Structure formats: C-alpha cells, structure tokens
Amino acid sequence: MGSLKVLRPDGQPHTFERRHSRILAVLLLSPNQVVNRDYLIDAVWDETPPATAGRQLQNCISHLRQQLPGAGGWKHVIAAEPAGYRIHLDTGELDAQVFEAAVAAAQHHQAAGHLADAATRLREALALWQGPALAGMTGRTIEAASARLNEHRLTALENCLELELQQGRCAPNVPELVELVTAHPLRERMVGLLMRALHGTGRKSEALQAYDRLRRHLADELGLDPGSQLQELHTSLLRHEPASVAIGQTAFRQLPVPAKHFVGRDSALGELDRLAAEAGGETVTITVIHGTGGIGKTALGIRWAHRAAAQFPDGQLFVNLRGFHPTREPMPAAEAIRGFLDAFAIAAEQIPVSLEAQANLYRTLLAGRRMLIVLDNARDADQVRPLLPGGSGCMVIITSRNELTGLVAMEGAHPLTLGLLSEQEAHHLLSSHLGRARLDAEPGAVADLITRCAQLPLALAIIAARAAAHPTFPLATFSAELADTQRRLDAVDGGDHITGVRPIFSWSYQRLSTPAAHLFRLLGLHRGPDVTVPAAANLAAIPSSLARQLLSDLARAHLVTEHKLGRYTFHDLLSAYAIEQAQTFDGEAERRGAVRRLLTYDLYAAAAADALVAPHRRRTPLPDHAPPSDLPCFGDHAEALAWLEVERGNLVAAVRQAWEGEEFEIGWRLANLLWGLFHLEKHWGDWIGTHQIGLDCARACGNRKAEFTMLSSLGTAYRELGRLDDARGFHEQALQVSRDDGDRHSEAQALNGIGAVLGAAQLTEQARRYLEWSLEIRREIGDRWGEAITICNLGEQDLDDGLLDQAREHFLEALRIRQEIGDRWGEAITLNCLGQACHQAGQHSEAVRHLHAALTIHRQTRDFALEALDLRYLGMSYRQLGERKSSQACLNEAAAIYARLGMPEAEQVRALLADDSELIN
C-alpha cells in the first residue's frame, strides 16, 4: 500500500532489481497461496516472455530466497510447488492483510451498531496507506492489482466518511472531501458525501454547486446524468429535507429455469453455501465452477442461485458469455455490461463508449446492493474481469471449461472443480427420467449405461431422453449401442448442434492451439488408464517440456484431467471423440507410428525397471535401435517395483495394443518384462492375460524362443495358483518346443517346471525323476543359476518324503551356489527351505534363525508371497517354542498377505490360528 518495501532490522528498505520486485509483488498479492508459474512469467514479461523465461524465473526466485532472509530477518520461504510458487507469511506481516483485517473488523462493529468503533478501525486501516498501491511499478498484471487495491482503499475511505457523517462529524470532514472530489470528480458517492457534509455545516449552496459540477462533468465527458441516488439527494436539498440518501432499488430476477432432473452435487452445493456464509455480504465473493463440457456446471450454478436467491434481496443477474459455442464468438465484455446496464434501465444515450467507463458505471450501480451475478460459460479471465463488482455485498458465480487461474491468483476467486457424477448420482439421474421400476427390471443394463456414459451428466441425460421416448425398448438396446466404440458418440447425439456430446466436446477442441489439438488426438490412441509426460512426449514425438505445456493446456481446457501429479487421463467419451478426430485428421501411417513410439517407450521403460526387480533372470536383448527419450531412472529395487505397480494398467493395455496393432515382437517382450512384477505382487489375472497374449504374439512372429518363454511363465503362474493340470500342460508344451529346437538350456528349465508341478501334486517319485533329468542337463551346460533352483526343488521333495538330512544337504548346496553367484532372491528361498527343514526336525530355534534371515531379504525385495511363507513357518516354530504371542503375530501377518494376494494359503493359515486359539482356550 504504497511502493513495494521490505524493511531491514534497522527500518531501512531493501532494494530489489525490477524483475525481482515484480515477482515478489505478485507472490505477496496472493500470500500463502500457490501462484501459477505461467502467471508469474506473464507478470514479469507481460505478453512477450523470452524462450528462457522459465529458467530466468527460477534464477530470480533463487535470488529472492537468498536476499529475503537478510532483509529483515524473514523466516519465510518461497516454496516451489508443482504448479508454481508460494510465499509463506504469518498474520500481520503484510500491510495489505492488516488492512483487510481492519476493514473486516470495522464491518463487524458496524453490523453490531458500534459506529464510532467501526470508524476508528477504518481510520486505522487507512493510516497504513503510504501512497498508491505498488507505486512506481509497471506491467499489465501489476497495474490491474494496483487498481483493485486502490479501489478497496477508496471504498473503505467512503465507508469511513459515511460513518463519521452519521455521527455528526460534518465540518471536520469537509476539507478532506473537497480534496477527494477534486482527485475523483466523477465518483458519485464521494460527491454525495461532500454534499451532505456541506449541508450539515449550513453550506447548502456549496452542496448544490458540487452537484452541478458533477452533472456538467458527467455530461461533458461521458454523456451521462448523475445516478438516481445522487439525484434524490439533490432533490432533498432543494426541498429543504434532511440530507440523507433514500436508496430506491429494483430487484432483478434474470436466472434461467433450473434443470428439472438435477441430482446430487451435495458437496458442491455445500461448498457454495459455505462461501456465501463466510463472506456474509462483507466482501465480494467470486467462485469459479470449472469442469469439462457436459459435466453440469451451468446446472449447478443455476440450481444454487435459485436456492440462495433469498440471500440476495436486490436481485440476481445472469449472462451466457458464449465462451464455448459452436457457431457464435464469445460475448465481448462490453456487450455483457450493456445487457446489465439495460437491466438497470440506463438510457442508451447515457451509456459511455469506452469499456472502462461502462464497467465503472456498472460497478457504481452495484454499489450498496446485495446481488448475485452468474457469469455462465466464460472463455477466460479477461472476459470476466470487467464484469466483477468493485465493492462489498455481491457474490459472483462463474462457470467455465477453463480453470481461470488468473482470477484465483489475482482476484481471490475460489475454484470449485466439478467432476463426474458418482455411480449413485448417475443412477438417480436415470431414475428421475425413467422411473425406478424400469431401472430395477434391468440392473445389469443400467450399470453398463452408467459406465459407458462415463458418468457424464449430459450423456446420461441424452440416453435417458432417448429411452423415455421409446418406453418399450429394453435398456440393453442402448447399452449395446454404447458398447460399439465406432457408434458410441452417435448413441449420445442430442439431435442438434448444441445438445449432443460430440458438439459439446468440439467447442473446447476447436479452441485449442494446433499442437495441443494434435496431442489430444494422439492421446485417444493410448489405451491405458492414464498417461505421463514422458509417454505423451514419445507418443507425439515432441520434447517433454512441450508435452508438459500442452498437457497443461488440455487440463486447463478440461479435455484431460491431472488426476495425480504428472498423470493425465480422460473419460471414455472424450477418448472416443479424440479417436474420431485422429481418424479424420491424422493418416493411418501417422497413427501407427505414434502407437509404435509409445509401445517402444513402454518396452524400454519396463526393461529398466525389470532389471532391478528381477536381476536374477536371464535377459532377452532389446531391439537394436536407439532407445526412446525421457526413460525413467530408478535408484533401487523398491523404486523400480513401485513404478511397475503404478504403470501396471498402462503396460497391460500396451501388451494388448501391441497384439491388436500387429507389433508382435513388442507384445511378447513387454509381457515377459512384467514377469517380475507379477511374480512378486501376484496379479494373477494380468499375469495370465498378458502372457497368453504374449504367447499369441510369439507364435504370430514365429519366434520359438519367445514361445517357450511364454509357455514356461504360464506354467509357473498356474502352478502357483494351484491349477496343476493347466500348469503341467503349459510346461509340457514348453518342453516340446525346447526339444524341437534342440535348446538344452530351455529343456532343463521345462523339466524343472514339470518336476515342480508333480511335486506340488504330491507325485514325489515322478517329480524327483524330472528334477534329476533337469539337474543333469544344467550341470552339463554349466547353468549354475538353474542348477541351484533344481537342487533346491529336490530338497523340497526330500522334505515331503521325510528325508530331512538329505533335504538339508541339498539346501546347503543350493545356498552355497546362490551365495557364490550373488543370487539374493534364490538365497532367501533357500534359507526359507532350511528353516522348514529345521522346523520339521524339531530344531525350532535354528528354524527361527534361518527364517528371519529369509524374511529380511524378502522384505527388501518385496517378494510378498515368500514373505508370507517365512512368516507362516516362523509362526509355527514360535508356537513350538511356546512363544504364543510371537506365533500369533506372524501367522496373522501371513494370513493378511496371502488374502491380499488372493492365494489359497490364506485359509490354511487361518486354520492354524484357529487351532492355536483352541489350544489356548
């Protein structure tokens, strides 16, 4: 409030370079709030930022961080946030905050009838001002903020003078009012205060002269007459009546009819209620309801406006700003203001020419009124700003497909993101159209409709309207239409260029830049649940920096949603629209190339993760060409496994897309690279599904080694699931492939797999025979890793046969080999087997030692199934040692892990716990 100053401990101001001052000012204008990075860049360089603006901004922030702690002992931090920066301030450290708090306190005093206290607080607030806000600073953003702050000061000053006049302080205020009117000759409220002060001191003729001067100024400069309130004051002075302003008000009721089938949105309605209650008429409350097309923004705004109309006794204004319209351009702010001025019955000849003058007149008319203004379908912040009230008492509801972050940052607007309906809300919407009986008759079709309409209100309403028009049609008919991806958007066509889902999406799409529109189309080719910046960059063959910017543009337009930091998604109907546009504007070769780039990125990224998740596996070389850009880097096993888990949905979808797009080599390779994830996390459906597709891919491209790999992995999956016949069938197919190709290494692996299945089926003699054949080959070819596996499997057969000493010898031999070759995964398995052997031999303390060693490694490698096995046998050994508490803790944890992994062993462990409980009882 004055020039920007940061005071040192000695009271002297700290100086900043111009760009640093602008950045600091913009951050201070939104204390403790995130200021968007792009907004800061625009504030520093206006509309012509250099190519290096982002890096320069970082440098400026770094410089400010270094300066500020020495500029008065500040403990604040300019924190980097995902979207920008935030400056942390405590209460009382920023003069603007102190001013606003004092003004709010004055309003509370006034509401309680304590006029003197209210005036005193306002004078204290006004004393904080040392000159025009942000004096000496330039730039579009700074100047807009300065104008807003200066308007707040003048409004507070007018309120203060009003209160003082009401207490009879007329003469002392005349000099101040004369000076103010001279500085602001067209400010009608100020002139009115001067007239009342002059009249109160017996200077009626001067009061009338003040009115006459204003009348001439308005006529000469704006072609207007004074407003009705000032005219009434003038008339009262001529009639020798008390110099008060009788405010004649007309209530305006411009709200459209609310939607008949509005359902749900309780949280959003409650948030609007809360914002209105917190403001209490003491400030201008601005709320931006934003979301994708067809989400119900207008319906929500109108519904709440009708519900809250009684809180705004002076009326409700409404305008459709046509920010997104199929045939018409966005409404200019001047046209919107003109419509509002017409509502106030301002004669055409009295409406000024310039937009600024019109906005000032509009704000003057709103002053002192308690009104609700609904600005529907806004394009951007610039379209909205001239329509915002200047004083307190009004509330503004803005709906837009864009986030309007500028209004949030500078005008303090409250963002309210509107998402898709919940399943329950979607069901209620269909029920309101079709009746509960019709929905109850086809619950499956209803669930499909809700899913295939993506829980989008507009799509559900169109489907419901079509179903209502054909009451004899089964709902499954409409669900089948939506299931056809080629006809999905036709099924939710409203029959005109306004109400269908396709045109609704097109309005947002047509506003995109060419690069953003291109990326949006290509995103429709991505089959996974979401996309990251690096994946999008490879899909579109653009740098990651550009991909990040374009994804942000799409998110602001609500054509994608950043549902997690750096992860973007859109619902099925938007995906269908994107695919339509890609098929229209992008050739088949371009589309295939984009998909191939994305699949290649997935392949290389998965390979980097798998190398850490399953380092013991034999690696299959990747295709011999340059790797994609922006591949992830992993610090350790845990990071790699976490990435695979997060990306699982995308990678599983990529395997299927590779098959459908005839990228067979990528398909089987990618499935193979997911083995480590599936083995550790036991995602049975994904494991079997991807590897079955991988098997099809391997056979389609005639790769026998790949075919063997897929068969072998499927056999392992089915064995761990307990489906032993299926498991043996896949391993026997793998054995045949290996023998046909003369591949001794693969033959040994297949024999070992069959032996493990036979052992699980308690066919120990047959199992031992296959395992010994496998061991013979593995020793012959020098496969030390495979040799240890088979020796360990033989030890397990010894355990089943009660040959405990022989089992122990096998396990110790396998442990020695695995420690020699650095196979930590295999080492942990062998330690578990040793623990089991000791347990069966009654050596329970020794068993606990081996099992704890195995548990430590399995927790490090996040092998949950084997962790549960360690815990299971620890629980059993602790029981034998009489340590019931430790036993139950281990068994409970094992049961929980097995249950989470969907493994049948969960019931077996629960049975152990039940037996233990009976023993205790």
Long-range contacts (C-beta under 8 A, 24 or more apart in sequence): 1-95, 1-96, 1-99, 1-128, 1-129, 1-130, 1-131, 1-133, 1-149, 1-153, 2-129, 2-130, 2-131, 2-132, 2-133, 2-135, 3-130, 3-131, 3-134, 3-135, 3-136, 3-137, 4-28, 4-134, 4-136, 4-137, 6-68, 6-71, 6-72, 6-74, 7-71, 7-72, 8-70, 8-71, 8-72, 9-72, 9-73, 14-67, 14-70, 14-71, 14-72, 16-64, 16-67, 17-63, 19-44, 19-56, 19-60, 20-60, 20-63, 20-64, 20-67, 21-137, 22-137, 22-139, 22-141, 22-142, 23-57, 23-60, 23-61, 23-64, 24-64, 24-87, 25-134, 25-137, 25-142, 25-145, 26-141, 26-142, 26-145, 26-409, 27-78, 27-85, 27-86, 27-87, 28-87, 28-89, 28-94, 28-96, 29-96, 29-145, 29-409, 29-410, 30-409, 30-410, 30-412, 31-87, 31-88, 31-89, 31-94, 31-97, 32-86, 32-87, 32-88, 32-89, 33-86, 33-408, 33-409, 34-81, 34-83, 34-84, 34-85, 34-86, 35-84, 35-85, 35-86, 35-409, 36-83, 36-84, 36-405, 36-409, 37-83, 37-84, 37-85, 38-84, 38-552, 39-84, 39-141, 39-405, 39-406, 39-409, 40-84, 40-85, 42-140, 42-141, 43-139, 43-141, 43-142, 44-139, 46-139, 46-140, 46-141, 47-140, 61-85, 82-565, 82-566, 95-128, 96-149, 98-125, 98-128, 99-125, 99-128, 99-129, 99-152, 99-153, 99-156, 100-152, 102-128, 103-152, 103-156, 104-282, 104-283, 106-156, 106-159, 106-160, 107-282, 107-392, 110-163, 115-163, 115-166, 115-167, 116-167, 118-163, 119-160, 119-163, 119-164, 119-167, 122-156, 122-157, 122-159, 122-160, 122-163, 123-160, 125-156, 126-153, 126-156, 126-157, 126-160, 129-153, 141-410, 144-385, 144-410, 145-410, 148-410, 148-411, 151-390, 154-184, 154-187, 154-190, 155-390, 155-391, 155-392, 158-189, 158-190, 158-193, 161-193, 161-197, 162-193, 165-193, 165-196, 165-197, 165-200, 168-200, 170-196, 170-197, 170-198, 170-199, 170-200, 170-201, 171-197, 171-200, 171-201, 173-197, 174-198, 174-201, 174-203, 181-210, 185-213, 185-214, 185-217, 186-214, 186-217, 186-218, 186-221, 186-222, 186-360, 188-214, 188-226, 188-227, 188-229, 188-230, 188-364, 189-364, 189-367, 191-230, 192-229, 192-230, 192-233, 192-245, 195-230, 195-233, 195-234, 195-237, 195-243, 196-233, 196-243, 196-244, 196-245, 199-237, 199-243, 200-243, 204-237, 207-237, 207-243, 208-234, 208-237, 208-238, 211-237, 222-352, 222-357, 222-361, 223-349, 223-350, 223-352, 224-350, 224-351, 224-352, 224-361, 225-350, 227-364, 227-365, 247-368, 249-314, 249-369, 250-315, 250-344, 250-345, 251-313, 251-314, 251-315, 252-314, 252-315, 252-316, 252-317, 252-343, 252-371, 253-309, 253-315, 253-316, 254-315, 254-316, 254-317, 254-318, 254-319, 254-343, 255-302, 255-305, 255-306, 255-309, 255-316, 255-318, 255-374, 256-302, 256-318, 258-299, 258-302, 258-303, 258-306, 259-299, 259-302, 259-303, 261-429, 261-432, 261-433, 261-461, 261-464, 262-296, 262-299, 262-300, 262-303, 263-421, 263-425, 263-428, 263-429, 263-432, 264-421, 264-422, 264-424, 264-425, 264-428, 264-429, 265-296, 265-300, 265-303, 265-418, 265-425, 268-300, 268-304, 268-416, 268-418, 269-300, 269-303, 269-304, 269-307, 271-416, 272-304, 272-308, 272-397, 272-416, 273-304, 273-308, 275-395, 275-414, 276-308, 276-311, 276-395, 279-395, 281-370, 281-392, 281-393, 282-392, 282-393, 283-392, 284-388, 284-389, 284-390, 284-391, 284-392, 284-393, 284-394, 284-395, 284-396, 285-394, 285-395, 285-396, 285-414, 286-388, 286-395, 286-396, 286-398, 286-407, 286-411, 286-412, 286-413, 286-414, 287-395, 287-396, 287-397, 287-398, 287-413, 287-414, 287-415, 287-416, 288-398, 288-399, 288-400, 288-403, 288-404, 288-407, 288-408, 288-413, 288-414, 288-415, 288-416, 289-397, 289-398, 289-399, 289-400, 289-416, 289-418, 290-399, 290-400, 290-401, 290-402, 290-403, 290-404, 290-415, 290-416, 290-417, 290-418, 290-558, 291-401, 291-417, 291-418, 291-419, 291-558, 292-401, 292-456, 292-508, 292-558, 292-559, 292-561, 292-574, 293-324, 293-401, 293-458, 293-504, 293-505, 293-507, 293-508, 293-558, 294-456, 294-457, 294-458, 294-459, 294-501, 294-504, 294-505, 295-418, 295-419, 295-420, 295-456, 295-457, 295-458, 295-558, 296-418, 296-421, 296-457, 296-458, 297-399, 297-400, 297-401, 297-418, 298-376, 298-377, 298-399, 299-457, 300-399, 300-418, 301-374, 301-376, 301-397, 301-399, 302-374, 304-397, 305-372, 305-374, 305-397, 308-372, 309-372, 311-370, 311-372, 312-370, 312-371, 312-372, 312-394, 312-395, 313-370, 314-369, 314-370, 314-371, 315-369, 315-371, 315-372, 316-371, 316-372, 316-373, 316-374, 317-343, 317-371, 317-372, 317-373, 317-374, 318-373, 318-374, 318-376, 319-374, 319-375, 319-376, 319-387, 320-376, 320-377, 321-375, 321-376, 321-377, 321-378, 321-379, 321-383, 321-384, 322-377, 322-379, 323-377, 323-378, 323-379, 323-380, 323-383, 323-400, 323-401, 323-402, 324-377, 324-379, 324-401, 324-507, 324-508, 324-511, 325-377, 325-507, 326-497, 326-498, 326-503, 326-506, 326-507, 327-497, 330-379, 330-383, 331-383, 332-383, 333-359, 333-382, 333-383, 333-384, 333-385, 333-386, 333-387, 334-358, 334-386, 336-375, 336-386, 336-387, 337-362, 337-386, 337-387, 340-365, 340-387, 341-365, 355-386, 356-386, 358-386, 359-386, 359-387, 362-386, 362-387, 363-389, 363-390, 363-391, 366-390, 366-391, 366-393, 366-394, 367-391, 368-393, 369-393, 369-394, 370-394, 371-395, 372-396, 372-397, 373-397, 374-399, 375-399, 378-402, 378-404, 379-511, 380-404, 380-406, 381-405, 381-406, 381-407, 385-411, 401-507, 401-508, 401-557, 401-558, 402-556, 402-557, 402-558, 403-555, 403-556, 403-558, 405-556, 420-454, 420-455, 420-456, 420-571, 421-455, 421-456, 421-457, 421-460, 422-455, 423-450, 423-455, 425-455, 426-450, 426-453, 426-455, 426-460, 429-457, 429-460, 429-461, 429-464, 430-460, 430-463, 430-464, 433-461, 433-464, 433-465, 433-467, 433-468, 434-464, 434-467, 434-468, 434-475, 438-467, 438-471, 438-475, 439-475, 442-474, 442-475, 442-476, 444-476, 445-474, 445-475, 445-476, 445-478, 445-479, 446-475, 448-476, 448-479, 448-482, 448-483, 449-475, 449-478, 449-479, 449-482, 452-479, 452-482, 452-483, 452-488, 452-572, 453-482, 453-492, 453-573, 454-571, 454-572, 454-573, 454-574, 455-571, 456-501, 456-571, 456-573, 458-492, 458-499, 458-501, 458-504, 459-492, 459-501, 459-573, 462-492, 462-493, 462-494, 462-499, 462-500, 462-501, 463-491, 463-492, 465-494, 485-576, 485-579, 488-572, 488-573, 488-576, 489-573, 489-576, 489-577, 489-580, 492-573, 501-573, 501-577, 502-577, 502-580, 505-559, 505-573, 505-574, 505-577, 506-577, 508-557, 508-558, 508-559, 509-559, 509-577, 509-581, 511-557, 512-553, 512-554, 512-557, 512-559, 513-550, 513-553, 515-542, 515-546, 515-550, 516-550, 516-553, 516-554, 516-557, 517-581, 518-586, 519-547, 519-550, 519-551, 519-554, 520-554, 520-559, 520-560, 520-578, 520-581, 521-578, 521-581, 521-582, 521-585, 521-586, 522-578, 522-582, 522-586, 522-591, 522-594, 523-554, 523-560, 523-568, 523-570, 523-575, 523-578, 524-575, 524-576, 524-577, 524-578, 524-579, 524-580, 524-581, 524-582, 525-579, 525-582, 525-591, 525-594, 525-595, 525-598, 526-598, 526-650, 527-653, 527-654, 527-656, 527-657, 528-649, 528-650, 528-651, 528-652, 528-653, 528-654, 529-569, 529-649, 529-650, 529-653, 530-563, 530-564, 530-567, 530-568, 530-569, 530-649, 530-650, 531-567, 531-568, 531-569, 531-650, 532-566, 532-567, 532-568, 533-566, 533-630, 534-601, 534-605, 534-629, 534-630, 534-631, 534-632, 535-598, 535-601, 535-602, 535-650, 536-568, 537-629, 537-630, 538-597, 538-598, 538-600, 538-601, 538-628, 538-629, 538-630, 539-594, 539-595, 539-597, 539-598, 539-601, 540-594, 541-593, 541-594, 541-597, 543-629, 544-629, 544-630, 592-661, 595-657, 595-661, 595-663, 596-661, 596-663, 596-666, 597-628, 598-654, 599-654, 599-657, 599-658, 599-661, 599-663, 599-666, 599-670, 600-628, 600-666, 601-628, 601-630, 601-631, 602-647, 602-650, 602-651, 602-654, 602-670, 603-666, 603-669, 603-670, 603-673, 604-628, 604-631, 605-631, 605-632, 605-643, 605-647, 606-644, 606-647, 606-651, 606-670, 606-673, 606-674, 607-673, 608-632, 608-633, 608-634, 608-640, 609-634, 609-640, 609-641, 609-643, 609-644, 609-673, 610-640, 610-644, 610-673, 610-674, 610-675, 610-676, 610-677, 611-640, 612-636, 612-637, 612-639, 612-640, 612-641, 613-637, 613-640, 613-641, 613-644, 613-676, 613-677, 613-680, 614-675, 614-676, 614-679, 614-825, 615-825, 616-785, 616-823, 616-824, 616-825, 616-826, 617-675, 617-676, 620-669, 620-672, 620-706, 620-709, 622-669, 623-665, 637-860, 637-861, 637-862, 638-862, 641-676, 641-677, 641-680, 641-862, 644-674, 644-676, 644-677, 645-677, 645-681, 648-674, 648-677, 648-683, 648-686, 652-686, 652-689, 652-690, 655-690, 655-693, 655-694, 656-690, 656-693, 658-693, 658-697, 659-693, 659-696, 659-697, 659-700, 662-700, 664-697, 664-698, 664-700, 664-701, 665-697, 665-701, 665-703, 667-693, 667-694, 667-696, 667-697, 668-694, 668-695, 668-697, 668-698, 668-701, 668-703, 668-706, 668-709, 668-710, 669-706, 670-694, 671-697, 671-710, 672-706, 672-709, 672-710, 672-713, 675-713, 678-717, 679-716, 679-863, 680-861, 680-862, 680-863, 680-864, 680-865, 681-864, 681-901, 682-720, 682-864, 682-865, 682-901, 682-902, 682-903, 684-717, 684-721, 684-902, 687-713, 687-717, 688-714, 688-717, 688-718, 691-717, 704-737, 704-740, 704-741, 705-741, 705-743, 705-746, 707-737, 708-734, 708-737, 708-738, 708-741, 708-743, 708-746, 708-750, 711-737, 712-746, 712-749, 712-750, 712-753, 715-753, 715-757, 716-753, 719-753, 719-756, 719-757, 719-760, 720-865, 720-903, 722-760, 722-904, 724-757, 724-760, 724-761, 727-753, 727-757, 728-754, 728-757, 728-758, 731-757, 744-777, 744-780, 744-781, 745-781, 745-783, 745-786, 747-777, 748-773, 748-774, 748-777, 748-778, 748-781, 748-783, 748-786, 748-790, 749-774, 749-786, 751-777, 752-786, 752-789, 752-790, 752-793, 755-790, 755-793, 756-793, 759-793, 759-796, 759-797, 759-800, 762-800, 764-797, 764-800, 764-801, 767-793, 767-797, 768-794, 768-797, 771-797, 784-817, 784-820, 784-821, 785-821, 785-823, 785-826, 787-817, 788-814, 788-817, 788-818, 788-821, 788-823, 788-826, 788-830, 789-814, 789-826, 791-817, 792-826, 792-829, 792-830, 792-833, 795-833, 795-837, 796-833, 799-833, 799-836, 799-837, 799-840, 802-840, 804-837, 804-840, 804-841, 807-833, 807-837, 808-834, 808-837, 808-841, 811-837, 824-857, 824-860, 824-861, 825-857, 825-861, 825-863, 827-857, 828-853, 828-854, 828-857, 828-858, 828-861, 828-863, 828-866, 829-854, 829-866, 831-857, 832-858, 832-866, 832-869, 832-870, 832-873, 835-870, 835-873, 835-874, 835-877, 836-873, 838-877, 839-873, 839-876, 839-877, 839-880, 842-880, 844-877, 844-878, 844-880, 844-881, 845-881, 847-873, 847-877, 848-874, 848-877, 848-878, 848-881, 851-877, 864-897, 864-900, 864-901, 865-897, 865-898, 865-901, 865-903, 867-897, 868-893, 868-894, 868-897, 868-898, 868-901, 868-903, 868-905, 868-909, 869-894, 869-905, 871-897, 872-905, 872-909, 872-912, 875-909, 875-912, 876-912, 879-916, 884-916, 884-920, 887-916, 888-913, 888-916, 891-916
